[in-house]
Amino acid sequence: MCFIKPILKLFMIFGIYVLLSSVSLYADAAIFSELKKSLEEKTRTFRMDNGLRVLMMKREDSPTIAVYTKFLVGSADETPEISGTAHLLEHMLFKGTKNIGTTNYEKEKLYLDQIAVWGKRLDSLRIKELEMKSRGEEPSAEFKDQIDVLSKRFSALLELHRKFVISNEDNYIYSKNGGVGFNAYTSNDVTNYQILLPANRLEIWAKLESDRLKNPIFREYYTERDVVLEERRMRVENRGMGILREKYLDAAFPEGHPYRMPVIGYEKNLGFLDLENTQTFFKNYYDPQRMVIAVVGSLDFEKTEKILRNYFGDLKKEILQPRKKRSKPDGPVRSSYLWFTLVLLLKSSAFINPLFLIRMTQCLA
């Protein structure tokens, strides 16, 4: 009996809601018409000649703007041999340009060129060593000495190069100008860069970000590659849930499917991702035709468009690389995998929704 009154009250509230909803149906057309008009007044879009799309929306809550730059590229655009490149590239674009992040680019370039040569050579030797061991062959002492000598020289060269590096100079400039939330992320299909700024600092953002796309320098490439490899170990190899998620991808998507690969990449590839290949990936996929800029906040449409066209309108477009087909896997997949950790046992289920995004629910067993 104690539940009857609350239930009756709930039905009464529901009945009133239905009645009000019925009455409001007559006013819906007018309301939605006003909302549509209001939204159209607050938003504007345009496309530059190079294909870059811009979305602008006025929000006068505060004298600030949020700027998002999205590129239609992610891990699904990779091949298994270069898995992790899109994510590593995101890291590299925070390393500065010919103008930002260096004390003297002309002198620094001499070191960067030598780093590229020795880094490629060292990777080649280490790959050869792994191949020999996989065949059960023991590398000769002379071969090991060759790797050891080059490794020491390479480390010394990296140390000498550091005197030219100004770490996080772009972040420092943003901070001095009131910027917060300067960050990025990589997903299967999109790479995103974002920041919140005072409304009168849009041109500073445009200058920094257009320079990032026109004059990127992949400095500290090999150091950052090791950082990403360690990030993978912490997130995947050292966590049961991380391994489970990769087992989901293996079970749900067939060999060669673009969504089969983890965004962070495979461990066996990460330590040997090639600098030239990463630069080529940038050239192929960071194209203005794949680029969308969204500016939301206290802004003037005409002034904002003028600034963006001035800094980004001369980005060169290339012949677009075709994206891999995102096809739906055939039939339901059922697979089981247990992973024991020192702390707990994880039990998890995953489903492929119509957008092909992995949704996971988990519980402790």
Secondary structure by P-SEA (a helix, b strand, c coil): ccaaaaaaaaaaaaaaaaaaaaaaccaaaaaaaaaaaaaaaaccccccccbbbbbbbbbccccbbbbbbbbccccccccccccaaaaaaaaaaaccccccccccaaaaaaaaaaaaaaaaaaaaaaaaaaaaaaacccccaaaaaaaaaaaaaaaaaaaaaccccccaaaaaaaaaacccccccccccccccccccccccaaaaaaaaaaaaaacccccaaaaaaaaaaaaaaaaccccaaaaaaaaaaaaaccccccccccccccccccccccaaaaaaaaaaccccccbbbbbbccccaaaaaaaaaacccccccccccccccccccccbbbbbbbbbcccbbbbbccccccccbbbbbbbcc
